[in-house]
Structure formats: C-alpha cells, structure tokens
Amino acid sequence: MVKVSAEAASSSSSSFSSAKKHDVFISFRGEDTRKSFTSHLYAAFQHNKIQTFIDYKLPKGGEISPIILKAIEHSNLSVVVLSKHYASSTWCLRELAKIIEHKKRGGHIVIPVFFKVDPSHVRKQTGTYGKAFEKYERDGKHSMAMLQKWKAALTEVANLVGWNMRNYR
C-alpha cells in the first residue's frame, strides 16, 4: 500500500490518483478535534502502521476537494469523529454523505466516534446539530434535497455501532 500522509495529500490530485487503497479515512471537524482527539487517533494509526488519510493541509472552501472524494473511495474504513460543531460544516456533511454512499455500495466500514456529543443529537438532529440545520434552512443556500441527504447520512451514521466519548478529557 502507498502511504498517503497529510503532506502527500496537500500535493496535486494527479499524484494522488496513482495511490492505491489506504486503510482509514478520518472525517472530523477541525476546530473541535484537530489538536486533541483526532491528532492522537491519527498518531496511533501511524504508530501501528495503519495507512491513514487525514486532510490536515488541504485548502478549505465551499466545494469538497476531489482529493477527499478519491480518498474516501480508496479507503477500506472511515472513522467519523462526530463533535459539537460537525454539522455546522458543510464540508464535513459532504464528506459524510460520500462516506455513507460508499458504505451503501458495499465493502466500506464506517465507525462513528461521538466526541463530546450525545448520539441522539446526531441521530435526530437536535442540539447543535438542529441549530446548524435551522441555519441552513434560513440561508437557503442548499437545496432541501441536499439537506435531507445530509440529515439521512447523520441518522444512518448515528445508528451504527461506534464509540461514545461524551466524557473524553
């Protein structure tokens, strides 16, 4: 397997296209977990020689990067770190929708990690998750079909067996 590190991910998409599958794709809300849980998780995967894709250095913007889409498609497993502000990022929601789509095609494992968030808030889009969707509906920047797709993805991921880390320190 080709190791796709954060540094490699920041290079051009043409260099990524030749990469083979990697083991894990980590989806996370940077401002919530980048410098805490997610960095420790990534380090543990690297220490155990688990080929992991993480988007530390990719430019952020409205549209999800083709590098991210390819990384999801070329991974065997996704760890989705659902945190307080995960749903306030359309980037994260687009990643999640792609992850769930990949899972439905078969052979892709998805493991949710509920990081300082109640799984029922994710499942039912209440709390900060509900507030994020209220904002999306008010803004009118996204179609109702897209919002429904994101809500369905959140519900599906919250119904999977995962790790509840509500009291992580």
N, C-alpha and C positions, 0 to 999 in steps of 0.2 A: 504494500500500500504506500501511496505517496502521502507524506505528512503535510497537511495544509495548516500552517500556523497563522497567527494573526498578521504577521509580517507578509507572508505569502498572499494572504487574502487581500492585502492592500495593493498588490500589483495588478496588472491589467487582467481583464477577463480572459484574454486569449491564452495567457499562461495557465490560468486555472482550468480551462477547458480540457487540457490534457491530463488532468488529475484523475486518478481512479477513486473509487469509493473510500470514504473515511468512516470511522465507526460512529461518531457522535456529532450532532449539530446542537448547539446550545442557543435557545431563544430566551432573551431576557431584556428587561427594561434597564438600560444602563444607569440612569440616575438613582435607581433603587438598590441595585445589587452589584454593579460592576466592581466596586472596590471592597466588597465584602464577600458574600456567599459565592457569587459567580466566579470570582478570581480564585477562590480556594477550590471550587469544584474543577475548574479548568486545570489548575496546578496538580490536583490529584489524578486527573485523567492523564496528563502528560507524564507524571511520575510513574504511572503504571503502563506507559507506552500505548495508551488508547488514543488513536488518531482522532483529533477533535477539531472541529471548525468553530471559531468564535469570531464575531465581527467587531473586534475592538477598534480597528483602524479604518473601517470603511466609511466613506462620506455619507452623512445622513441627509435625507431630503424627503420629498413627498412620495416619490415612487420608489418601490423596493428595487434594490440593485439586482441585475441579472446574476451577479456573483452569488448572492444569497439564494436565489431560486435554484441555481445549479447545485449549491452546497446542500440544500435540503434534499434535492432529488438524488444526490450521490451519497447520502448518508444512510446508515443502517438503522439508526435510532436518533430520536430527538428528545432532549431534556428541555422542557418548557418551564422556566422559572417564573411562576405567576406571582407578582408582587403588587403592592398597593396601587401603583400607577401604571401597571402593564397595559390596561385598557385605554389609558389616555394617550397612547402612542399608536397612530395608525400604522406605523412601520411594524410594530410588534403584532398587531392584529392581522396585517397582511402575511407576515411570516407564519402565524398560527394557522390561518386559512390554508396556506400552501402545505404546511405540515399535515394537517388533517386530510387534505386532498390526497397527499402522498400515502398516508396511512390507509385510506379507503381503497387505493389501488392494490393494496396488499403487500405484505412483507416489511412494512416500516413500523417500528415500535415507537410508541410515544409514552414518555414518563413525565407526568406533571409533578412539579415541586411547588407547594403552596407556601410561599415565603412571606411570613407575617401577614397572611391574608386568609380569611375564612373561605374554605372551598365552596360553601353555599353562596357567597357573594359572587364568586366567579360563575357558578352554575346558573344562578338566577339573575345575574347582572344587577345586583343591589350594592349598596355602599358606594365606594369609589368607582366601581365598575358601572353601576347605574348612572352615576353622575357623568361619567365620560360619555355614555350613550345619549344622555339628555343633551349634552353639549353638541354632539354630532348631529342630532336631530334638529336642534335650533339653528346651527350653522348652515345646514342644507348643502354642504359641500360633497356629501356622499349620498349615493342613491339608497333608497330603502332596501333594495335587493342586496347591496353591499353590506349595509348594517345588519340585515338578517343573516347573511353569510357569516359575519364576524360573531354574532350572538350564538349562532348554531355551533361554531367552532369552539367558543368558550364553554358552552354547555357540554359538548362532547368531551373536551379535554378534562373538564371538572368531574365527569362521570368515570374517568379512568382511574385505575389504582395508581397511587403515587405516594409522595412523601408530604406529610403535613408538618411544616416547620413554622407554625404560628408563633412559637415562643423562642425562636432562634436568637441567640445573643451575639 
